[in-house]
Amino acid sequence: MQREHTSLRIVDLKIEDIAFGGKGVARENGKAIFIPFTIEDETVSAEIVREKKKFAEAELVGVKESSPHRVTPECPYFGRCGGCTYQHINYEHQLAIKWRQVRDALQRIGKFRDVPMRPIIASLEQYGYRNRITVHAQDGVIGFFRRDSHRLIDIERCPISRDEVNRALTELREQPHVRDGHYTLRASSGARVFSQTNEAVANALCDLIVDLVPANQKLLIDAYCGAGFFAKALLDKFERIIGIDWDKFAIDAAKQEATAKETYIAGDMDLELASIELEERERTILIIDPPAVGLSLAVRNAIGDLAPATLIYVSCNPATLARDLKELRGKFTINSVTPLDMFPQTAEIEVVASASCQ
Ligand SMILES: C[S@@+](CC[C@H](N)C(=O)[O-])C[C@H]1O[C@@H](n2cnc3c(N)ncnc32)[C@H](O)[C@@H]1O
């Protein structure tokens, strides 16, 4: 069992790297120490707050030698709120960190030596981009969870959210009695199913996928299709489209106004993907957009058996993307890897990898 204790030890540390999730990494006698809100090459003074056998965690006390990339955060809650991680880093450098983390994951976890990285697609809006947020209310406090905690922090305004979302937050806060619970506040009253949070980058993602798919294809399998965001944009290029998602509401939304060539199936990917039989493997494209946990063994096996000519993997987690592509490497060769910054100021990374069957 690992022992854990709190200490007041304050040390000076040189930040070497930024880990997944956004914490700076330093070393003390070879042991990794993770310190939030730091930037590589900075020298900081930090308090060790948790010491484990293999690593330690520290809180920033002061920056002794500052990075040229350090900027003043725009949000008064930054550092306390659990939402944003990178407001202290200028936007160009946030993009550089995310690009590097994708490449490193594919090299370290995926064991790919040469990763065909493309430039990262930036968000035009670095603040004010979120079209929805979920806030929590408890005992009169309305806001987000504190960093590393289940306690709430009272939030009046969220600067990464759009004005309409902040107006909805003000309206909620002005109500005389807000019941305890979760409230999703939206910029528009669109469909209640999975929809992309940063519309401009979502459109760039869609354009990228449209570009990656050649014309005159036989079959598109849009796995984890939600309400058919990709399928609907690719209609012109395919004779037939099959979308699969286990969210029945999303599938119902996809079926509304569907053309005769679209089929949407509400079911578990573990079962549904393996039951598809291909007529023309060479003109079949498979798009997979799984949740952060990535693909199960059953889905990876089904993909290997289907062996579509092109596999487009849309991922919100470079680590599981790298693991899955490593497992599929006997069958597919990666042609391009494009990171996208869907969530500026946070450590979230979106990636599109395109691969062809060998
Ligand atoms: C990242 S979202 C992708 C949504 C969609 N591609 C879009 O852009 O709107 C992941 C989707 O996977 C679905 N999902 C997660 N696990 C699943 C499973 N085992 N079988 C089927 N669908 C699953 C969720 O319902 C969700 O819609």
The ligand as a Gaussian input file, in Angstrom:
#p B3LYP/6-31G(d) Opt

LIG

0 1
 C      -17.308000      11.652000     -28.714000
 S      -19.005000      11.282000     -28.919000
 C      -19.126000      11.310000     -30.669000
 C      -20.342000      11.999000     -31.229000
 C      -20.441000      12.280000     -32.718000
 N      -19.433000      11.660000     -33.537000
 C      -20.491000      13.788000     -32.979000
 O      -19.512000      14.336000     -33.505000
 O      -21.510000      14.399000     -32.636000
 C      -19.029000       9.617000     -28.491000
 C      -20.344000       8.906000     -28.765000
 O      -20.140000       7.529000     -28.497000
 C      -21.340000       6.962000     -28.018000
 N      -20.911000       5.692000     -27.356000
 C      -20.069000       5.547000     -26.300000
 N      -19.841000       4.249000     -26.048000
 C      -20.568000       3.536000     -26.954000
 C      -20.739000       2.148000     -27.214000
 N      -20.116000       1.202000     -26.472000
 N      -21.543000       1.771000     -28.227000
 C      -22.165000       2.700000     -28.980000
 N      -22.031000       4.039000     -28.798000
 C      -21.242000       4.452000     -27.797000
 C      -21.924000       8.033000     -27.144000
 O      -23.323000       7.894000     -27.036000
 C      -21.526000       9.329000     -27.902000
 O      -22.559000       9.752000     -28.766000

